[in-house]
């Protein structure tokens, strides 16, 4: 599965220039220290922030136990499920400062979300980052992970995410940013198929081209500002929990 498309690099470059916060004095990507368990209430609120307000009460939520992987915190009723991603398996490295809230509909939970859950379980079992990447890639090749069978979407409208801005796997830069967006399942489609326009265009584009590809639709600046404003308490709590989760100006952390 391909990771970030070149267009994403342009998009993130613009975001980094305008609204990035970063960790100060955090450990390097190669540091082998284990993941820390997030306070459950904070993790649940952060995970659910990836969904629109009207879907949160009925959603399933998973929380991460670094010793075992993701565990069910509550079973929902509307088919949506949420978690906070902590491991970017395709980078073949383990960091303890990746935080991305993801929510999937029922179809995406069976397919896309499963990859993150499996990667977390492998990491918890003590597999190396390189071994996890190779095993996930093998499962894609063996069709263990398949394309969704119907249309659907993943919500990522959380006010904050901390992840890699550069598609180059040799670049270990990680940044904290606000980029609420929607991801519509678009298996094996390309930008040409949809007339996608590379960022900084406001139009849709394809992300992670392949069987589990997405069509990305970014929220507008006014909508993003409202998401941030409505999440004031969550952002304050995340910032108080870890300084690298603060939305303020800074230098990207390597």
KEVEXRO-671252 format. One record per atom (N, C-alpha, C): residue in three letters; x, y, z. Coordinates in steps of 0.2 Angstrom, whole numbers, padded with zeros to 4 digits, always signed. Layout:
REM residues N
alaXYZ
...
REM end
This chain:
REM residues 254
unk+0004-0006+0000
unk+0000+0000+0000
unk+0004+0006+0000
unk+0003+0011-0005
unk+0007+0017-0005
unk+0005+0021+0001
unk+0010+0025+0004
unk+0008+0030+0009
unk+0007+0037+0006
unk+0010+0042+0009
unk+0008+0048+0007
unk+0009+0050+0000
unk+0005+0053-0003
unk+0006+0055-0010
unk+0010+0061-0010
unk+0013+0063-0016
unk+0017+0069-0016
unk+0013+0075-0015
unk+0007+0075-0017
unk+0002+0081-0015
unk+0002+0082-0008
unk+0002+0077-0004
unk+0001+0078+0003
unk+0007+0082+0006
unk+0013+0081+0003
unk+0019+0084+0005
unk+0018+0092+0005
unk+0015+0094-0001
unk+0013+0101-0002
unk+0008+0103+0003
unk+0003+0100+0004
unk-0002+0102+0009
unk+0001+0102+0016
unk+0004+0097+0018
unk+0007+0098+0025
unk+0012+0103+0025
unk+0016+0105+0020
unk+0021+0110+0020
unk+0017+0117+0021
unk+0012+0118+0018
unk+0008+0124+0019
unk+0005+0124+0026
unk+0003+0118+0029
unk+0000+0118+0036
unk+0005+0119+0041
unk+0011+0116+0040
unk+0017+0117+0044
unk+0019+0125+0045
unk+0019+0128+0039
unk+0021+0135+0039
unk+0016+0139+0042
unk+0009+0137+0043
unk+0004+0142+0045
unk+0002+0140+0052
unk+0001+0134+0054
unk-0002+0132+0060
unk+0001+0126+0064
unk+0007+0125+0063
unk+0010+0119+0066
unk+0013+0120+0073
unk+0012+0116+0078
unk+0015+0116+0084
unk+0019+0110+0085
unk+0024+0110+0089
unk+0029+0104+0089
unk+0031+0103+0096
unk+0034+0097+0097
unk+0037+0095+0103
unk+0043+0098+0104
unk+0045+0100+0111
unk+0051+0103+0113
unk+0054+0098+0117
unk+0060+0096+0115
unk+0064+0091+0120
unk+0061+0084+0120
unk+0057+0082+0115
unk+0055+0075+0116
unk+0060+0070+0113
unk+0059+0064+0114
unk+0063+0059+0113
unk+0063+0058+0105
unk+0069+0056+0102
unk+0070+0055+0095
unk+0066+0048+0093
unk+0064+0048+0087
unk+0060+0042+0084
unk+0063+0036+0085
unk+0070+0035+0086
unk+0073+0029+0087
unk+0073+0027+0094
unk+0071+0031+0099
unk+0071+0029+0106
unk+0066+0023+0107
unk+0069+0018+0110
unk+0065+0012+0111
unk+0060+0012+0117
unk+0059+0017+0120
unk+0054+0018+0126
unk+0047+0016+0124
unk+0044+0012+0128
unk+0037+0010+0126
unk+0032+0016+0126
unk+0026+0014+0123
unk+0021+0019+0123
unk+0018+0020+0130
unk+0016+0026+0131
unk+0012+0027+0138
unk+0005+0027+0137
unk+0002+0024+0142
unk-0006+0024+0142
unk-0009+0031+0143
unk-0013+0033+0139
unk-0016+0039+0140
unk-0022+0039+0145
unk-0023+0044+0149
unk-0028+0043+0154
unk-0035+0042+0150
unk-0039+0037+0152
unk-0044+0035+0148
unk-0049+0040+0146
unk-0051+0044+0151
unk-0056+0049+0149
unk-0054+0054+0143
unk-0047+0056+0144
unk-0044+0060+0139
unk-0044+0056+0132
unk-0042+0050+0132
unk-0041+0046+0126
unk-0048+0045+0123
unk-0053+0044+0127
unk-0060+0043+0124
unk-0063+0049+0121
unk-0062+0055+0124
unk-0064+0061+0122
unk-0060+0063+0115
unk-0054+0062+0115
unk-0050+0063+0109
unk-0052+0059+0103
unk-0053+0052+0105
unk-0055+0048+0099
unk-0061+0050+0096
unk-0066+0052+0101
unk-0073+0054+0098
unk-0073+0060+0095
unk-0068+0065+0096
unk-0068+0071+0093
unk-0067+0071+0085
unk-0065+0065+0083
unk-0064+0064+0076
unk-0071+0063+0072
unk-0076+0062+0076
unk-0083+0062+0073
unk-0087+0068+0074
unk-0091+0069+0070
unk-0096+0075+0071
unk-0100+0074+0077
unk-0102+0079+0080
unk-0105+0078+0087
unk-0111+0074+0087
unk-0115+0074+0082
unk-0121+0070+0082
unk-0120+0062+0081
unk-0114+0060+0080
unk-0112+0053+0080
unk-0109+0050+0086
unk-0107+0055+0090
unk-0102+0052+0096
unk-0105+0048+0101
unk-0112+0050+0103
unk-0115+0046+0108
unk-0116+0038+0106
unk-0117+0037+0100
unk-0118+0030+0098
unk-0112+0026+0095
unk-0106+0029+0096
unk-0100+0026+0093
unk-0097+0021+0097
unk-0094+0016+0094
unk-0089+0012+0098
unk-0082+0015+0099
unk-0079+0014+0105
unk-0073+0017+0106
unk-0068+0011+0109
unk-0062+0012+0106
unk-0056+0007+0108
unk-0051+0012+0111
unk-0048+0009+0117
unk-0043+0013+0120
unk-0036+0008+0120
unk-0031+0011+0120
unk-0024+0007+0119
unk-0021+0005+0126
unk-0021-0001+0127
unk-0016-0004+0132
unk-0010-0006+0129
unk-0004-0002+0130
unk+0002-0003+0127
unk+0005-0010+0128
unk+0002-0013+0133
unk+0004-0020+0135
unk+0001-0026+0130
unk-0005-0024+0128
unk-0009-0029+0124
unk-0011-0027+0117
unk-0012-0020+0116
unk-0015-0017+0110
unk-0022-0014+0112
unk-0026-0013+0107
unk-0032-0010+0108
unk-0037-0014+0111
unk-0041-0011+0116
unk-0046-0015+0119
unk-0053-0011+0119
unk-0058-0014+0119
unk-0065-0011+0119
unk-0066-0007+0125
unk-0068-0001+0124
unk-0070+0003+0130
unk-0077+0003+0131
unk-0081+0004+0125
unk-0088+0004+0125
unk-0090+0002+0118
unk-0096-0002+0118
unk-0099-0004+0112
unk-0104+0001+0110
unk-0104+0003+0104
unk-0109+0008+0101
unk-0115+0005+0097
unk-0119+0009+0095
unk-0125+0007+0091
unk-0126+0009+0084
unk-0121+0014+0082
unk-0122+0017+0075
unk-0117+0014+0070
unk-0113+0009+0072
unk-0109+0007+0067
unk-0102+0010+0066
unk-0101+0016+0069
unk-0095+0020+0069
unk-0091+0017+0075
unk-0084+0017+0074
unk-0079+0015+0079
unk-0073+0020+0078
unk-0070+0022+0084
unk-0065+0027+0085
unk-0059+0024+0089
unk-0053+0027+0088
unk-0047+0025+0092
unk-0042+0031+0090
unk-0037+0031+0095
unk-0032+0036+0094
unk-0026+0032+0091
unk-0024+0033+0085
unk-0018+0029+0082
unk-0012+0032+0085
unk-0008+0027+0087
unk-0001+0028+0090
unk+0005+0025+0086
unk+0004+0021+0081
unk+0009+0018+0078
unk+0008+0019+0070
unk+0013+0022+0067
unk+0013+0022+0059
unk+0017+0017+0057
unk+0014+0011+0056
unk+0018+0005+0054
unk+0022+0006+0048
unk+0020+0010+0043
unk+0024+0010+0036
unk+0030+0013+0037
unk+0031+0017+0043
unk+0038+0020+0044
unk+0043+0016+0046
unk+0041+0010+0048
unk+0046+0005+0051
unk+0050+0008+0057
unk+0047+0012+0061
unk+0050+0014+0067
unk+0044+0015+0072
unk+0046+0015+0079
unk+0041+0016+0084
unk+0043+0022+0088
unk+0038+0027+0088
unk+0039+0033+0092
unk+0033+0033+0097
unk+0034+0037+0102
unk+0029+0037+0108
unk+0026+0044+0108
unk+0026+0048+0102
unk+0023+0054+0101
unk+0019+0055+0095
unk+0016+0049+0093
unk+0011+0050+0087
unk+0004+0049+0090
unk+0000+0054+0088
unk-0007+0054+0091
unk-0012+0056+0085
unk-0016+0052+0083
unk-0021+0054+0077
unk-0027+0050+0079
unk-0032+0054+0080
unk-0039+0052+0081
unk-0042+0050+0074
unk-0045+0043+0074
unk-0048+0041+0068
unk-0055+0038+0070
unk-0060+0039+0065
unk-0066+0035+0066
unk-0068+0033+0060
unk-0071+0027+0060
unk-0073+0023+0053
unk-0080+0021+0054
unk-0084+0021+0048
unk-0090+0018+0048
unk-0089+0010+0048
unk-0095+0007+0048
unk-0095-0001+0049
unk-0090-0004+0044
unk-0091-0002+0038
unk-0086-0005+0033
unk-0079-0004+0034
unk-0077+0002+0035
unk-0071+0004+0037
unk-0068+0001+0043
unk-0072+0000+0048
unk-0070-0004+0054
unk-0068-0011+0052
unk-0071-0014+0048
unk-0069-0021+0046
unk-0063-0021+0042
unk-0061-0016+0038
unk-0055-0016+0034
unk-0050-0011+0036
unk-0051-0005+0035
unk-0045+0000+0036
unk-0043+0000+0044
unk-0048+0000+0048
unk-0046+0001+0055
unk-0043-0005+0058
unk-0044-0011+0055
unk-0041-0017+0057
unk-0033-0017+0056
unk-0031-0014+0051
unk-0024-0013+0051
unk-0020-0010+0057
unk-0023-0004+0059
unk-0021-0001+0065
unk-0021-0005+0071
unk-0027-0009+0072
unk-0027-0013+0078
unk-0022-0019+0078
unk-0021-0022+0072
unk-0016-0027+0071
unk-0009-0025+0073
unk-0008-0019+0070
unk-0001-0016+0071
unk+0001-0015+0078
unk-0004-0012+0082
unk-0004-0011+0089
unk-0003-0017+0093
unk-0006-0023+0091
unk-0006-0029+0094
unk+0001-0032+0093
unk+0004-0031+0087
unk+0011-0034+0085
unk+0016-0030+0089
unk+0015-0023+0090
unk+0020-0019+0094
unk+0020-0021+0101
unk+0014-0023+0104
unk+0013-0024+0111
unk+0016-0031+0112
unk+0016-0036+0107
unk+0019-0042+0108
unk+0027-0042+0108
unk+0030-0036+0106
unk+0037-0036+0106
unk+0040-0036+0099
unk+0036-0037+0094
unk+0039-0037+0087
unk+0043-0030+0085
unk+0048-0031+0082
unk+0051-0024+0080
unk+0047-0020+0075
unk+0049-0014+0074
unk+0046-0010+0069
unk+0046-0012+0062
unk+0052-0015+0060
unk+0053-0018+0054
unk+0049-0024+0053
unk+0049-0028+0058
unk+0045-0034+0057
unk+0037-0033+0056
unk+0035-0028+0060
unk+0028-0026+0059
unk+0027-0023+0052
unk+0031-0019+0050
unk+0030-0017+0043
unk+0030-0022+0038
unk+0034-0027+0038
unk+0034-0033+0034
unk+0028-0037+0034
unk+0026-0038+0040
unk+0020-0042+0041
unk+0014-0039+0039
unk+0013-0033+0040
unk+0007-0029+0037
unk+0007-0029+0030
unk+0013-0028+0027
unk+0014-0028+0019
unk+0012-0035+0017
unk+0014-0040+0020
unk+0013-0047+0018
unk+0005-0048+0018
unk+0002-0046+0023
unk-0005-0047+0024
unk-0009-0043+0018
unk-0007-0037+0016
unk-0010-0034+0010
unk-0009-0038+0004
unk-0003-0041+0003
unk-0001-0045-0003
unk-0005-0051-0003
unk-0007-0054+0003
unk-0010-0060+0004
unk-0018-0059+0004
unk-0020-0053+0003
unk-0027-0051+0003
unk-0031-0052+0010
unk-0026-0052+0015
unk-0029-0053+0022
unk-0033-0046+0023
unk-0030-0041+0021
unk-0033-0034+0021
unk-0036-0033+0014
unk-0042-0031+0013
unk-0045-0031+0007
unk-0049-0024+0006
unk-0050-0022+0000
unk-0054-0016-0001
unk-0061-0016+0001
unk-0063-0010+0003
unk-0070-0010+0006
unk-0075-0013+0000
unk-0081-0016+0002
unk-0085-0018-0002
unk-0091-0013-0004
unk-0091-0008-0001
unk-0096-0003-0002
unk-0093+0004-0001
unk-0097+0009-0003
unk-0094+0016-0002
unk-0095+0017+0006
unk-0091+0022+0008
unk-0091+0024+0015
unk-0086+0029+0017
unk-0085+0031+0023
unk-0080+0036+0025
unk-0077+0035+0032
unk-0072+0038+0032
unk-0069+0039+0039
unk-0069+0046+0041
unk-0071+0048+0047
unk-0071+0055+0049
unk-0064+0056+0053
unk-0061+0062+0051
unk-0055+0064+0055
unk-0056+0071+0056
unk-0061+0073+0059
unk-0063+0080+0060
unk-0060+0083+0067
unk-0056+0079+0070
unk-0053+0081+0077
unk-0049+0087+0076
unk-0049+0091+0081
unk-0046+0098+0081
unk-0038+0098+0080
unk-0035+0092+0082
unk-0028+0091+0082
unk-0026+0084+0080
unk-0020+0084+0076
unk-0017+0078+0075
unk-0009+0078+0075
unk-0006+0073+0077
unk+0002+0074+0077
unk+0004+0068+0074
unk+0008+0069+0068
unk+0010+0064+0064
unk+0016+0066+0059
unk+0017+0062+0054
unk+0023+0064+0049
unk+0020+0069+0044
unk+0024+0074+0042
unk+0021+0078+0037
unk+0024+0077+0030
unk+0030+0073+0030
unk+0033+0071+0024
unk+0033+0064+0022
unk+0031+0063+0015
unk+0031+0056+0013
unk+0037+0052+0013
unk+0043+0056+0013
unk+0050+0052+0013
unk+0051+0049+0019
unk+0051+0042+0019
unk+0052+0038+0025
unk+0058+0039+0029
unk+0063+0043+0026
unk+0070+0044+0029
unk+0069+0051+0033
unk+0064+0054+0032
unk+0063+0060+0036
unk+0058+0059+0042
unk+0061+0059+0048
unk+0058+0058+0054
unk+0054+0064+0058
unk+0053+0069+0054
unk+0050+0075+0057
unk+0043+0073+0058
unk+0041+0075+0064
unk+0034+0074+0066
unk+0031+0081+0069
unk+0025+0083+0067
unk+0022+0089+0069
unk+0015+0089+0072
unk+0013+0094+0075
unk+0006+0094+0078
unk+0003+0099+0074
unk-0003+0098+0071
unk-0007+0102+0067
unk-0014+0102+0068
unk-0018+0106+0065
unk-0025+0106+0065
unk-0027+0105+0057
unk-0030+0099+0056
unk-0032+0098+0049
unk-0038+0093+0049
unk-0044+0096+0051
unk-0050+0092+0051
unk-0052+0090+0043
unk-0054+0084+0042
unk-0055+0082+0035
unk-0059+0076+0035
unk-0062+0074+0029
unk-0066+0068+0029
unk-0062+0063+0023
unk-0063+0057+0024
unk-0059+0052+0020
unk-0064+0047+0017
unk-0066+0048+0011
unk-0071+0044+0007
unk-0067+0038+0004
unk-0069+0032+0005
unk-0066+0026+0002
unk-0066+0026-0005
unk-0060+0026-0008
unk-0059+0026-0015
unk-0054+0021-0018
unk-0056+0014-0017
unk-0051+0009-0019
unk-0049+0010-0026
unk-0042+0010-0027
unk-0039+0010-0033
unk-0040+0015-0038
unk-0043+0021-0035
unk-0044+0027-0039
unk-0038+0031-0039
unk-0037+0036-0044
unk-0032+0040-0045
unk-0034+0047-0045
unk-0030+0052-0044
unk-0032+0059-0045
unk-0035+0060-0052
unk-0033+0057-0057
unk-0035+0058-0064
unk-0043+0055-0064
unk-0044+0050-0061
unk-0051+0047-0061
unk-0056+0052-0058
unk-0054+0056-0053
unk-0059+0060-0050
unk-0058+0068-0052
unk-0053+0069-0056
unk-0051+0076-0058
unk-0048+0079-0051
unk-0045+0075-0047
unk-0042+0078-0041
unk-0037+0084-0042
unk-0037+0088-0038
unk-0032+0094-0039
unk-0028+0094-0033
unk-0021+0094-0034
unk-0016+0094-0028
unk-0017+0100-0024
unk-0016+0100-0017
unk-0016+0105-0013
unk-0011+0110-0015
unk-0012+0117-0014
unk-0017+0120-0010
unk-0024+0121-0012
unk-0025+0117-0018
unk-0032+0118-0020
unk-0037+0115-0015
unk-0043+0118-0015
unk-0048+0116-0010
unk-0052+0110-0012
unk-0050+0107-0018
unk-0054+0102-0021
unk-0052+0095-0018
unk-0056+0089-0019
unk-0054+0083-0017
unk-0048+0080-0021
unk-0044+0076-0017
unk-0038+0072-0020
unk-0038+0065-0017
unk-0034+0061-0020
unk-0033+0054-0018
unk-0027+0053-0014
unk-0028+0050-0008
unk-0023+0049-0003
unk-0022+0041-0002
unk-0016+0039-0002
unk-0014+0032-0001
unk-0017+0027-0007
unk-0016+0029-0013
unk-0019+0026-0019
unk-0017+0018-0018
unk-0023+0014-0019
unk-0022+0007-0019
unk-0029+0004-0016
unk-0029-0002-0014
unk-0036-0005-0012
unk-0039-0002-0006
unk-0035+0002-0002
unk-0038+0005+0004
unk-0036+0013+0003
unk-0037+0015-0003
unk-0036+0022-0004
unk-0042+0026-0002
unk-0041+0033-0001
unk-0046+0038+0001
unk-0046+0044-0004
unk-0052+0046-0004
unk-0053+0053-0007
unk-0053+0058-0001
unk-0049+0063-0001
unk-0048+0067+0005
unk-0052+0074+0003
unk-0057+0076+0008
unk-0060+0082+0007
unk-0058+0086+0014
unk-0055+0091+0013
unk-0053+0096+0018
unk-0059+0100+0021
unk-0059+0102+0027
unk-0064+0107+0029
unk-0061+0113+0028
unk-0066+0118+0026
unk-0064+0125+0025
unk-0061+0128+0031
unk-0058+0134+0030
unk-0055+0138+0036
unk-0060+0140+0041
unk-0066+0142+0039
unk-0071+0144+0044
unk-0073+0138+0048
unk-0074+0132+0044
unk-0076+0126+0048
unk-0071+0124+0053
unk-0065+0124+0050
unk-0059+0122+0054
unk-0059+0126+0061
unk-0060+0133+0060
unk-0059+0137+0066
unk-0065+0135+0071
unk-0071+0133+0068
unk-0076+0132+0073
unk-0074+0125+0076
unk-0072+0120+0073
unk-0069+0114+0076
unk-0065+0115+0082
unk-0060+0120+0081
unk-0055+0121+0086
unk-0058+0125+0092
unk-0063+0130+0090
unk-0066+0134+0095
unk-0070+0129+0100
unk-0074+0124+0096
unk-0078+0120+0100
unk-0075+0115+0104
unk-0068+0114+0103
unk-0064+0109+0106
unk-0059+0112+0111
unk-0061+0118+0113
unk-0056+0122+0118
unk-0054+0118+0124
unk-0059+0115+0127
unk-0057+0111+0133
unk-0053+0105+0132
unk-0054+0101+0126
unk-0050+0095+0124
unk-0043+0098+0123
unk-0043+0103+0119
unk-0036+0105+0117
unk-0032+0107+0123
unk-0035+0111+0128
unk-0032+0113+0134
unk-0029+0106+0138
unk-0034+0101+0138
unk-0032+0095+0142
unk-0026+0091+0138
unk-0026+0091+0132
unk-0021+0088+0128
unk-0014+0091+0129
unk-0015+0098+0129
unk-0009+0102+0130
unk-0006+0101+0137
unk-0010+0101+0142
unk-0008+0100+0149
unk-0005+0093+0150
unk-0008+0088+0146
unk-0005+0081+0146
unk+0002+0080+0143
unk+0003+0083+0137
unk+0009+0083+0134
unk+0011+0089+0130
unk+0016+0092+0131
unk+0018+0099+0128
unk+0018+0098+0121
unk+0020+0093+0118
unk+0020+0092+0111
unk+0013+0092+0108
unk+0008+0091+0112
unk+0001+0091+0109
unk-0002+0098+0110
unk+0002+0103+0110
unk-0001+0110+0111
unk-0001+0113+0104
unk-0006+0117+0102
unk-0007+0120+0096
unk-0004+0127+0096
unk+0003+0128+0096
unk+0006+0134+0096
unk+0012+0134+0092
unk+0015+0140+0090
unk+0020+0140+0085
unk+0026+0137+0088
unk+0030+0134+0084
unk+0036+0130+0086
unk+0040+0127+0080
unk+0045+0124+0082
unk+0049+0120+0077
unk+0048+0113+0076
unk+0047+0110+0070
unk+0045+0103+0070
unk+0050+0099+0074
unk+0048+0093+0077
unk+0052+0089+0081
unk+0055+0083+0076
unk+0061+0082+0077
unk+0064+0076+0073
unk+0065+0070+0078
REM end
